[in-house]
């Protein structure tokens, strides 16, 4: 187990600049996900950490050891691939033993480690089976066991759940996270699935076009994204355009919008007149029938110190079992998506008032 530092690495393929000054500090024992769309550079970053690619500039440190130009076998890493990459002609025990034999671990120590790691991934008694005799989830756990049995300093996982069905993928997310916490190993996980990153990570690196858009905890990135692209990539969000009318405190503002004045929160130091977008997550909006105790002033969109209130008409309603998703069209023409209870009585065409607190909004640069 070790800390990992990625220090201003760049990678080019011909004229294509794939990684652009990527810097990521990863603490000992942290689980960090590299998240982004295809082509953003997350897999290339992982391959540079593993030693399969060499950056054109910058450094990669395992603790204080510079491994930028070290071979993969010199880096003390465990790797879990999307395709599992198990040897089909070997049993589970033989697959696990392979890396230990290469490292010249004694027979007795090999047997002990294999037994321990099979118990760790809940596959006791499966040591004599071949990969073809295992389910997809069991094969994935064998791949994890093979990476862990060598007792690496750093664990790298390259979209390991992509080939599993949705139910098994959900189960494996929690399994991998629980296992990583029990082992305490520094882990870097590549995914394009924001739900995986949110559930599993201590920190998330959101990448776009070879750069880091934001680096922080799942809560920071979800509740306080730095840009509209990050807000849109992590979960669903509504945005309303406007201009800052007044600063109400260090991180609170009144914003004038086509819907009226809205009380918001945002980064400190935004200037009066700045064009912004107000981000509101669907789950942070409450719906009321148009006349349910809303004052005439609030209906006009005048924001007080508490809740904001906007009015509109329900134009779509999608039943999702545990929740209903409503689309509400405001008088300004903006459409707002709202998550409500599964037994929501509101119908398409009904006039509603949307209420949300200033603390549940966030300002994004327009």
C-alpha positions in Angstrom: 0.0 0.0 0.0 1.4 3.4 -1.0 0.6 6.9 -2.0 0.6 7.7 -5.7 1.4 11.0 -7.4 0.8 11.9 -11.1 2.7 15.1 -11.8 2.0 17.0 -14.9 2.1 14.1 -17.4 1.6 14.7 -21.1 1.1 12.0 -23.8 0.9 12.5 -27.5 0.3 10.1 -30.4 1.6 11.9 -33.4 -0.2 15.2 -33.7 -2.8 14.1 -31.1 -2.3 15.5 -27.6 -4.0 12.8 -25.5 -3.1 13.9 -22.0 -2.5 17.5 -21.2 -0.6 18.3 -17.9 -2.5 15.7 -15.8 -1.8 16.0 -12.1 -3.5 13.8 -9.5 -2.4 13.4 -5.9 -3.7 10.0 -4.5 -3.3 9.3 -0.8 -2.3 6.0 0.7 -5.3 3.7 0.7 -7.6 5.9 -1.3 -10.0 4.7 -4.0 -9.9 7.1 -6.9 -12.0 6.8 -10.0 -11.1 8.3 -13.4 -14.4 9.2 -14.9 -15.3 10.6 -18.3 -16.7 9.8 -21.8 -14.8 7.7 -24.4 -11.7 9.3 -25.7 -11.2 11.6 -22.6 -7.9 10.1 -21.7 -8.8 8.0 -18.6 -7.5 4.7 -19.9 -4.3 6.3 -21.3 -3.7 7.7 -17.8 -4.2 4.3 -16.3 -1.9 2.7 -18.8 0.8 5.3 -18.0 0.4 4.4 -14.3 0.7 0.7 -15.1 3.8 1.2 -17.3 2.1 0.0 -20.5 2.5 3.6 -21.9 5.2 6.1 -21.2 4.4 9.8 -20.8 6.2 12.3 -23.0 6.8 14.5 -20.0 5.9 14.6 -16.3 6.5 12.1 -13.5 4.7 9.2 -11.8 5.6 8.5 -8.2 4.8 5.5 -6.0 5.5 7.0 -2.6 8.8 8.8 -3.2 9.9 6.3 -5.9 9.9 7.7 -9.4 8.5 4.9 -11.6 7.9 7.0 -14.7 10.2 4.9 -16.9 10.1 1.7 -14.9 8.8 -1.5 -16.6 5.3 -2.8 -15.5 6.8 -5.7 -13.6 9.0 -3.3 -11.6 6.1 -1.2 -10.4 4.4 -3.6 -7.9 0.9 -3.2 -9.3 -2.1 -5.5 -9.5 -4.3 -5.1 -12.6 -7.9 -6.1 -13.2 -9.0 -6.0 -16.9 -12.4 -5.5 -18.5 -12.1 -8.9 -20.2 -10.9 -10.7 -16.9 -8.0 -12.1 -18.9 -8.0 -15.4 -17.1 -6.0 -18.3 -18.5 -8.8 -20.7 -19.8 -6.6 -23.8 -19.6 -5.8 -23.2 -15.9 -7.9 -23.8 -12.8 -8.7 -21.0 -10.5 -5.8 -21.9 -8.2 -3.4 -22.2 -11.1 -4.5 -18.7 -12.3 -3.8 -17.3 -8.9 -0.6 -19.2 -8.5 0.9 -17.9 -11.8 2.0 -14.5 -10.6 3.3 -15.9 -7.4 5.5 -18.5 -9.2 6.9 -15.7 -11.4 7.9 -14.0 -8.2 9.4 -17.2 -6.9 7.1 -17.4 -3.8 7.5 -20.7 -2.0 4.9 -23.5 -2.4 3.7 -23.3 1.2 3.4 -19.5 1.0 1.6 -19.7 -2.4 -1.0 -22.1 -0.9 -1.5 -19.9 2.1 -2.0 -16.8 0.0 -4.4 -18.5 -2.4 -6.5 -19.8 0.4 -6.7 -16.4 2.0 -7.6 -14.5 -1.1 -10.2 -17.0 -2.2 -11.9 -16.6 1.2 -11.6 -12.8 0.8 -13.5 -12.9 -2.5 -16.0 -15.6 -1.2 -14.8 -18.3 -3.6 -13.7 -21.0 -1.1 -14.0 -24.4 -2.7 -13.7 -23.1 -6.3 -9.9 -23.6 -6.6 -10.2 -26.6 -8.9 -12.7 -25.1 -11.3 -11.8 -23.7 -14.7 -13.0 -20.3 -15.9 -15.6 -21.8 -18.2 -17.2 -23.4 -15.2 -17.8 -20.0 -13.5 -20.4 -17.2 -13.9 -19.3 -13.8 -15.1 -19.4 -12.4 -11.5 -17.3 -15.3 -10.3 -14.8 -14.8 -13.0 -14.6 -11.2 -12.1 -13.9 -12.1 -8.5 -11.1 -14.5 -9.6 -9.6 -11.6 -11.6 -9.7 -9.5 -8.5 -8.2 -12.3 -6.4 -5.4 -12.7 -8.9 -4.5 -9.0 -8.7 -4.6 -9.1 -4.9 -2.8 -12.4 -4.2 0.6 -10.9 -5.3 0.1 -8.2 -2.5 0.7 -5.2 -4.7 1.2 -1.6 -3.6 -1.3 -0.3 -6.1 -4.5 -1.8 -7.6 -5.6 -0.7 -11.1 -9.0 -1.6 -12.4 -9.9 -0.9 -16.1 -13.7 -0.9 -16.4 -13.9 -4.3 -14.8 -17.8 -4.4 -14.6 -18.5 -3.4 -18.2 -19.3 -7.0 -19.2 -21.7 -7.8 -16.4 -25.5 -7.5 -16.4 -27.1 -4.6 -14.5 -28.1 -6.5 -11.4 -24.7 -8.2 -11.0 -22.9 -4.9 -11.8 -24.7 -3.3 -8.8 -23.7 -6.1 -6.5 -20.1 -6.1 -7.7 -19.8 -2.3 -7.1 -20.4 -2.8 -3.4 -18.3 -5.9 -3.3 -15.2 -4.3 -4.8 -15.6 -1.2 -2.5 -16.0 -3.3 0.6 -13.0 -5.5 -0.4 -10.8 -2.5 -1.1 -11.6 -0.9 2.3 -10.9 -4.2 4.1 -7.6 -4.6 2.3 -6.7 -0.9 2.5 -5.0 -0.9 -0.9 -4.5 2.3 -3.0 -6.8 1.8 -6.0 -7.4 3.6 -9.3 -10.6 2.7 -11.2 -11.4 3.6 -14.7 -15.1 4.0 -15.7 -17.5 5.9 -17.8 -20.4 5.0 -15.5 -21.1 7.9 -13.1 -23.1 5.7 -10.7 -20.1 3.4 -10.2 -17.8 6.3 -9.5 -20.3 7.9 -7.0 -20.8 4.6 -5.1 -17.3 3.4 -5.0 -14.9 6.3 -4.8 -13.2 8.4 -2.1 -12.3 10.9 -4.9 -13.4 11.3 -8.5 -11.3 12.7 -11.4 -13.7 14.0 -14.1 -11.8 14.1 -17.4 -12.6 15.7 -20.7 -10.5 15.9 -23.9 -7.3 15.0 -22.1 -7.7 17.4 -19.2 -9.0 17.3 -15.7 -12.4 19.1 -15.4 -12.7 18.6 -11.6 -11.1 16.5 -8.9 -12.9 16.0 -5.6 -15.1 13.9 -3.4 -18.4 12.5 -4.9 -20.4 15.0 -2.8 -18.3 17.9 -3.9 -18.6 17.0 -7.6 -22.3 16.3 -7.4 -23.3 19.3 -5.3 -20.7 21.8 -6.4 -19.6 21.1 -10.0 -17.3 23.7 -11.5 -18.9 23.7 -14.9 -22.1 22.9 -16.8 -20.4 20.0 -18.5 -19.5 18.4 -15.2 -23.0 19.0 -13.8 -24.5 17.3 -16.9 -22.1 14.4 -16.7 -22.6 13.6 -13.0 -26.3 12.9 -12.6 -29.2 14.9 -14.0 -29.5 18.6 -13.5 -31.8 21.6 -14.5 -30.3 24.9 -15.5 -31.8 28.3 -15.6 -29.9 31.2 -17.2 -29.7 34.6 -15.5 -27.5 37.5 -14.3 -26.3 38.2 -10.8 -28.4 41.1 -9.4 -27.0 41.2 -5.9 -24.5 39.4 -3.5 -26.4 38.5 -0.3 -23.3 37.0 1.4 -20.0 35.4 0.8 -21.5 32.5 -1.3 -25.2 33.6 -1.7 -26.7 35.7 -4.5 -29.9 37.0 -6.0 -30.1 36.2 -9.7 -32.5 37.8 -12.2 -33.9 35.2 -14.6 -36.7 35.1 -17.2 -38.6 33.2 -14.4 -38.1 36.0 -11.9 -35.6 36.6 -9.0 -34.1 33.4 -7.6 -32.0 33.1 -4.4 -29.0 30.9 -5.0 -25.6 29.8 -3.7 -22.4 29.8 -5.6 -18.6 30.3 -5.6 -17.5 33.3 -3.6 -16.6 36.5 -5.5 -19.0 36.5 -8.4 -19.5 40.0 -9.8 -22.8 41.8 -10.1 -24.0 41.5 -13.7 -22.1 38.3 -14.4 -24.0 35.8 -16.6 -24.6 32.5 -14.8 -26.6 29.3 -14.9 -28.5 28.2 -11.8 -28.2 24.4 -11.4 -31.0 22.6 -9.5 -31.0 18.8 -9.1 -34.4 17.1 -9.8 -34.5 15.5 -6.3 -34.2 18.9 -4.6 -37.4 20.3 -6.0 -40.8 20.0 -4.2 -44.0 20.2 -6.2 -47.3 21.7 -5.0 -50.6 22.3 -6.8 -50.6 25.9 -8.0 -52.8 27.2 -5.1 -51.4 25.2 -2.2 -50.5 27.9 0.2 -48.2 29.9 -2.2 -48.5 33.7 -1.8 -49.1 36.0 -4.7 -45.6 37.4 -4.4 -44.0 34.0 -4.5 -46.1 33.0 -7.5 -44.5 36.0 -9.3 -41.1 34.4 -8.7 -39.9 36.8 -6.0 -37.3 34.9 -4.0 -37.3 35.4 -0.2 -34.7 34.3 2.2 -36.2 30.8 2.3 -37.7 28.8 -0.6 -37.8 29.9 -4.2 -41.1 29.3 -6.0 -41.7 28.9 -9.7 -44.9 28.1 -11.5 -45.6 26.1 -14.6 -47.6 23.2 -16.1 -46.8 19.5 -16.1 -46.1 18.5 -19.7 -44.8 14.9 -19.1 -45.0 12.3 -16.4 -42.9 9.1 -16.4 -43.7 6.4 -13.8 -40.4 4.7 -12.6 -41.7 2.5 -9.8 -40.2 4.1 -6.7 -40.5 7.5 -8.2 -42.2 9.6 -10.8 -40.3 12.0 -13.1 -42.2 15.1 -14.1 -41.3 17.6 -16.8 -42.7 21.0 -16.0 -42.8 23.9 -18.5 -42.4 27.3 -16.9 -43.9 30.5 -18.3 -40.4 31.5 -19.5 -40.3 28.4 -21.7 -37.7 26.6 -19.5 -38.4 23.0 -18.8 -37.6 21.6 -15.3 -37.4 17.9 -14.5 -38.6 17.0 -11.0 -38.4 13.7 -9.1 -41.4 13.0 -7.0 -42.9 10.0 -5.1 -44.2 7.0 -7.1 -47.8 7.7 -6.1 -47.7 11.4 -7.2 -51.2 12.6 -8.0 -50.2 15.4 -10.4 -51.4 14.9 -14.0 -50.2 16.2 -17.4 -51.7 19.7 -17.9 -52.0 20.5 -14.2 -50.6 23.8 -13.0 -48.0 23.4 -10.3 -45.6 25.4 -8.1 -42.0 24.2 -7.8 -40.2 25.1 -4.6 -36.5 24.7 -3.8 -34.2 26.2 -1.3 -31.3 28.5 -2.2 -28.9 26.1 -0.4 -29.9 23.3 -2.9 -28.8 25.4 -6.0 -25.4 26.1 -7.4 -24.2 28.7 -9.8 -22.2 27.7 -12.9 -20.4 30.0 -15.3 -22.7 30.7 -18.3 
